[in-house]
Amino acid sequence: MNEPKIAQKAPIPVDVEAGKTYFWCACGLSANQPFCDGSHKTTAFRPVAWTAPESKSTYFCACKHTKKQPLCDGTHKTL
């Protein structure tokens, strides 16, 4: 698996808590999108740890092609 699986072509909004660390799925195989559930273990991909700087609604990338991992940068619009 050289490319991540596209989980969906739209970001996933999540209400995050300030100071809490989230583990974003980078492979696209997780059943718990946008977060890791360990499905990457058969791939070279690893989850990305991200700590919320503040409590707010945040848009996590679901196409897995963002340049601003783990957050959406709009790349899904070109896939």
NUFINU-199744 format. One record per atom (N, C-alpha, C): residue number from 1; y, z, x; atom name; residue in one letter; chain. Coordinates in Angstrom, 2 decimals, m for minus. Layout:
<sites>
SITE   num        yy        zz        xx   atomo   residuo   cadena
SITE   NUM         Y         Z         X      CA         A        A
...
</sites>
This chain:
<sites>
SITE   num        yy        zz        xx   atomo   residuo   cadena
SITE     1     m1.18      0.00      0.86       N         M        A
SITE     1      0.00      0.00      0.00      CA         M        A
SITE     1      1.24      0.00      0.90       C         M        A
SITE     2      1.90     m1.17      0.98       N         N        A
SITE     2      3.09     m1.31      1.83      CA         N        A
SITE     2      4.38     m1.06      1.08       C         N        A
SITE     3      4.37     m1.33     m0.19       N         E        A
SITE     3      5.55     m1.15     m1.04      CA         E        A
SITE     3      5.25     m0.09     m2.09       C         E        A
SITE     4      6.24      0.70     m2.47       N         P        A
SITE     4      6.01      1.69     m3.52      CA         P        A
SITE     4      5.83      1.01     m4.88       C         P        A
SITE     5      5.10      1.65     m5.76       N         K        A
SITE     5      4.93      1.16     m7.12      CA         K        A
SITE     5      6.22      1.47     m7.89       C         K        A
SITE     6      6.70      0.51     m8.64       N         I        A
SITE     6      7.88      0.72     m9.48      CA         I        A
SITE     6      7.44      1.50    m10.71       C         I        A
SITE     7      7.88      2.75    m10.82       N         A        A
SITE     7      7.51      3.59    m11.95      CA         A        A
SITE     7      8.20      3.10    m13.22       C         A        A
SITE     8      9.48      2.75    m13.10       N         Q        A
SITE     8     10.24      2.12    m14.19      CA         Q        A
SITE     8     11.53      1.56    m13.59       C         Q        A
SITE     9     12.15      0.62    m14.30       N         K        A
SITE     9     13.36     m0.02    m13.81      CA         K        A
SITE     9     14.61      0.59    m14.44       C         K        A
SITE    10     14.67      1.90    m14.41       N         A        A
SITE    10     15.83      2.66    m14.88      CA         A        A
SITE    10     15.73      4.04    m14.27       C         A        A
SITE    11     16.86      4.66    m13.97       N         P        A
SITE    11     16.81      6.01    m13.40      CA         P        A
SITE    11     16.32      7.03    m14.41       C         P        A
SITE    12     15.89      8.18    m13.91       N         I        A
SITE    12     15.41      9.26    m14.76      CA         I        A
SITE    12     16.39     10.42    m14.67       C         I        A
SITE    13     17.07     10.75    m15.79       N         P        A
SITE    13     18.01     11.87    m15.75      CA         P        A
SITE    13     17.27     13.21    m15.76       C         P        A
SITE    14     17.73     14.13    m14.92       N         V        A
SITE    14     17.12     15.46    m14.83      CA         V        A
SITE    14     18.25     16.48    m14.71       C         V        A
SITE    15     18.17     17.53    m15.49       N         D        A
SITE    15     19.12     18.64    m15.35      CA         D        A
SITE    15     18.61     19.51    m14.20       C         D        A
SITE    16     19.34     19.49    m13.07       N         V        A
SITE    16     18.92     20.23    m11.89      CA         V        A
SITE    16     19.68     21.55    m11.76       C         V        A
SITE    17     19.10     22.49    m11.02       N         E        A
SITE    17     19.70     23.80    m10.79      CA         E        A
SITE    17     20.21     23.90     m9.36       C         E        A
SITE    18     21.44     24.38     m9.19       N         A        A
SITE    18     22.04     24.54     m7.87      CA         A        A
SITE    18     21.13     25.36     m6.96       C         A        A
SITE    19     20.91     24.86     m5.74       N         G        A
SITE    19     20.11     25.57     m4.75      CA         G        A
SITE    19     18.62     25.37     m4.85       C         G        A
SITE    20     18.13     24.76     m5.92       N         K        A
SITE    20     16.70     24.52     m6.09      CA         K        A
SITE    20     16.30     23.23     m5.38       C         K        A
SITE    21     15.14     23.24     m4.73       N         T        A
SITE    21     14.65     22.06     m4.03      CA         T        A
SITE    21     13.65     21.32     m4.91       C         T        A
SITE    22     13.83     20.02     m4.99       N         Y        A
SITE    22     12.97     19.14     m5.78      CA         Y        A
SITE    22     12.27     18.18     m4.82       C         Y        A
SITE    23     11.04     17.80     m5.16       N         F        A
SITE    23     10.28     16.88     m4.32      CA         F        A
SITE    23     10.07     15.57     m5.08       C         F        A
SITE    24     10.85     14.58     m4.69       N         W        A
SITE    24     10.88     13.27     m5.33      CA         W        A
SITE    24      9.70     12.42     m4.88       C         W        A
SITE    25      9.04     11.80     m5.83       N         C        A
SITE    25      7.92     10.90     m5.56      CA         C        A
SITE    25      8.46      9.61     m4.94       C         C        A
SITE    26      8.02      9.28     m3.74       N         A        A
SITE    26      8.45      8.06     m3.06      CA         A        A
SITE    26      7.47      6.90     m3.23       C         A        A
SITE    27      6.23      7.22     m3.61       N         C        A
SITE    27      5.20      6.18     m3.72      CA         C        A
SITE    27      5.17      5.49     m5.09       C         C        A
SITE    28      5.64      6.19     m6.12       N         G        A
SITE    28      5.63      5.64     m7.47      CA         G        A
SITE    28      4.34      5.89     m8.23       C         G        A
SITE    29      3.39      6.58     m7.64       N         L        A
SITE    29      2.09      6.81     m8.28      CA         L        A
SITE    29      2.02      8.08     m9.11       C         L        A
SITE    30      2.96      8.99     m8.93       N         S        A
SITE    30      2.92     10.27     m9.62      CA         S        A
SITE    30      2.96     10.12    m11.14       C         S        A
SITE    31      2.18     10.92    m11.83       N         A        A
SITE    31      2.22     10.95    m13.29      CA         A        A
SITE    31      3.33     11.88    m13.77       C         A        A
SITE    32      4.00     12.54    m12.83       N         N        A
SITE    32      5.06     13.51    m13.14      CA         N        A
SITE    32      6.42     12.97    m12.66       C         N        A
SITE    33      6.69     11.69    m12.91       N         Q        A
SITE    33      7.94     11.06    m12.45      CA         Q        A
SITE    33      9.16     11.81    m12.95       C         Q        A
SITE    34     10.19     11.92    m12.12       N         P        A
SITE    34     10.36     11.33    m10.79      CA         P        A
SITE    34      9.84     12.21     m9.66       C         P        A
SITE    35      9.08     13.24     m9.99       N         F        A
SITE    35      8.65     14.19     m8.98      CA         F        A
SITE    35      7.21     13.98     m8.52       C         F        A
SITE    36      6.92     14.48     m7.35       N         C        A
SITE    36      5.62     14.33     m6.71      CA         C        A
SITE    36      4.54     15.18     m7.40       C         C        A
SITE    37      3.35     14.59     m7.54       N         D        A
SITE    37      2.20     15.35     m8.04      CA         D        A
SITE    37      1.02     15.27     m7.06       C         D        A
SITE    38      1.29     14.76     m5.86       N         G        A
SITE    38      0.25     14.66     m4.83      CA         G        A
SITE    38     m0.49     13.34     m4.80       C         G        A
SITE    39     m0.14     12.41     m5.67       N         S        A
SITE    39     m0.84     11.12     m5.73      CA         S        A
SITE    39     m0.67     10.27     m4.47       C         S        A
SITE    40      0.32     10.58     m3.66       N         H        A
SITE    40      0.60      9.82     m2.44      CA         H        A
SITE    40     m0.45     10.02     m1.35       C         H        A
SITE    41     m1.34     10.96     m1.52       N         K        A
SITE    41     m2.28     11.32     m0.45      CA         K        A
SITE    41     m3.13     10.17      0.05       C         K        A
SITE    42     m3.29      9.12     m0.74       N         T        A
SITE    42     m4.07      7.95     m0.31      CA         T        A
SITE    42     m3.17      6.86      0.27       C         T        A
SITE    43     m1.87      7.18      0.48       N         T        A
SITE    43     m0.91      6.21      0.98      CA         T        A
SITE    43     m0.19      6.76      2.22       C         T        A
SITE    44      0.67      5.96      2.81       N         A        A
SITE    44      1.49      6.39      3.94      CA         A        A
SITE    44      2.80      7.03      3.46       C         A        A
SITE    45      3.04      7.02      2.16       N         F        A
SITE    45      4.27      7.58      1.61      CA         F        A
SITE    45      4.21      9.10      1.56       C         F        A
SITE    46      5.38      9.74      1.66       N         R        A
SITE    46      5.50     11.19      1.54      CA         R        A
SITE    46      6.66     11.50      0.61       C         R        A
SITE    47      6.58     12.61     m0.12       N         P        A
SITE    47      7.69     12.97     m1.02      CA         P        A
SITE    47      8.96     13.29     m0.23       C         P        A
SITE    48     10.08     13.15     m0.88       N         V        A
SITE    48     11.38     13.45     m0.28      CA         V        A
SITE    48     11.91     14.74     m0.89       C         V        A
SITE    49     12.18     15.72     m0.03       N         A        A
SITE    49     12.75     16.99     m0.50      CA         A        A
SITE    49     14.25     16.82     m0.68       C         A        A
SITE    50     14.76     17.31     m1.79       N         W        A
SITE    50     16.19     17.24     m2.10      CA         W        A
SITE    50     16.61     18.54     m2.75       C         W        A
SITE    51     17.67     19.16     m2.23       N         T        A
SITE    51     18.17     20.41     m2.78      CA         T        A
SITE    51     19.45     20.14     m3.54       C         T        A
SITE    52     19.48     20.55     m4.79       N         A        A
SITE    52     20.64     20.31     m5.65      CA         A        A
SITE    52     21.85     21.10     m5.16       C         A        A
SITE    53     22.97     20.41     m4.93       N         P        A
SITE    53     24.17     21.10     m4.47      CA         P        A
SITE    53     24.87     21.87     m5.60       C         P        A
SITE    54     24.62     21.43     m6.84       N         E        A
SITE    54     25.21     22.09     m8.01      CA         E        A
SITE    54     24.32     21.85     m9.22       C         E        A
SITE    55     24.51     22.66    m10.24       N         S        A
SITE    55     23.76     22.48    m11.49      CA         S        A
SITE    55     24.45     21.40    m12.31       C         S        A
SITE    56     23.71     20.34    m12.63       N         K        A
SITE    56     24.25     19.24    m13.42      CA         K        A
SITE    56     23.14     18.24    m13.72       C         K        A
SITE    57     23.44     17.26    m14.54       N         S        A
SITE    57     22.50     16.18    m14.82      CA         S        A
SITE    57     22.56     15.19    m13.66       C         S        A
SITE    58     21.41     14.87    m13.10       N         T        A
SITE    58     21.33     14.00    m11.93      CA         T        A
SITE    58     20.36     12.87    m12.23       C         T        A
SITE    59     20.67     11.68    m11.71       N         Y        A
SITE    59     19.84     10.51    m11.98      CA         Y        A
SITE    59     18.98     10.18    m10.77       C         Y        A
SITE    60     17.67     10.43    m10.91       N         F        A
SITE    60     16.72     10.15     m9.84      CA         F        A
SITE    60     16.20      8.73     m9.96       C         F        A
SITE    61     16.00      8.09     m8.82       N         C        A
SITE    61     15.48      6.72     m8.77      CA         C        A
SITE    61     14.04      6.68     m9.26       C         C        A
SITE    62     13.73      5.70    m10.10       N         A        A
SITE    62     12.36      5.51    m10.57      CA         A        A
SITE    62     11.78      4.18    m10.09       C         A        A
SITE    63     12.65      3.29     m9.57       N         C        A
SITE    63     12.14      2.02     m9.05      CA         C        A
SITE    63     11.61      2.18     m7.63       C         C        A
SITE    64     11.99      3.28     m6.97       N         K        A
SITE    64     11.53      3.66     m5.63      CA         K        A
SITE    64     12.07      2.77     m4.52       C         K        A
SITE    65     13.09      1.97     m4.81       N         H        A
SITE    65     13.68      1.08     m3.82      CA         H        A
SITE    65     15.13      1.44     m3.46       C         H        A
SITE    66     15.62      2.57     m3.94       N         T        A
SITE    66     16.98      3.00     m3.66      CA         T        A
SITE    66     17.21      3.21     m2.16       C         T        A
SITE    67     18.43      2.99     m1.72       N         K        A
SITE    67     18.81      3.26     m0.33      CA         K        A
SITE    67     19.34      4.69     m0.21       C         K        A
SITE    68     19.52      5.38     m1.35       N         K        A
SITE    68     20.06      6.74     m1.38      CA         K        A
SITE    68     19.00      7.74     m1.85       C         K        A
SITE    69     17.79      7.62     m1.33       N         Q        A
SITE    69     16.69      8.49     m1.77      CA         Q        A
SITE    69     17.11      9.95     m1.83       C         Q        A
SITE    70     16.83     10.63     m2.90       N         P        A
SITE    70     16.02     10.27     m4.05      CA         P        A
SITE    70     16.83      9.79     m5.25       C         P        A
SITE    71     18.14      9.62     m5.06       N         L        A
SITE    71     19.02      9.32     m6.19      CA         L        A
SITE    71     19.15      7.82     m6.43       C         L        A
SITE    72     19.39      7.45     m7.65       N         C        A
SITE    72     19.55      6.06     m8.05      CA         C        A
SITE    72     20.83      5.49     m7.44       C         C        A
SITE    73     20.73      4.27     m6.90       N         D        A
SITE    73     21.90      3.55     m6.39      CA         D        A
SITE    73     22.09      2.21     m7.10       C         D        A
SITE    74     21.32      2.00     m8.18       N         G        A
SITE    74     21.46      0.76     m8.96      CA         G        A
SITE    74     20.55     m0.37     m8.50       C         G        A
SITE    75     19.75     m0.16     m7.48       N         T        A
SITE    75     18.87     m1.21     m6.95      CA         T        A
SITE    75     17.96     m1.78     m8.03       C         T        A
SITE    76     17.56     m0.96     m9.00       N         H        A
SITE    76     16.64     m1.43    m10.05      CA         H        A
SITE    76     17.18     m2.65    m10.80       C         H        A
SITE    77     18.49     m2.84    m10.79       N         K        A
SITE    77     19.10     m3.97    m11.50      CA         K        A
SITE    77     18.79     m5.31    m10.83       C         K        A
SITE    78     18.36     m5.27     m9.56       N         T        A
SITE    78     18.08     m6.51     m8.82      CA         T        A
SITE    78     16.59     m6.79     m8.67       C         T        A
SITE    79     15.76     m5.94     m9.22       N         L        A
SITE    79     14.30     m6.12     m9.06      CA         L        A
SITE    79     13.71     m6.97    m10.18       C         L        A
</sites>
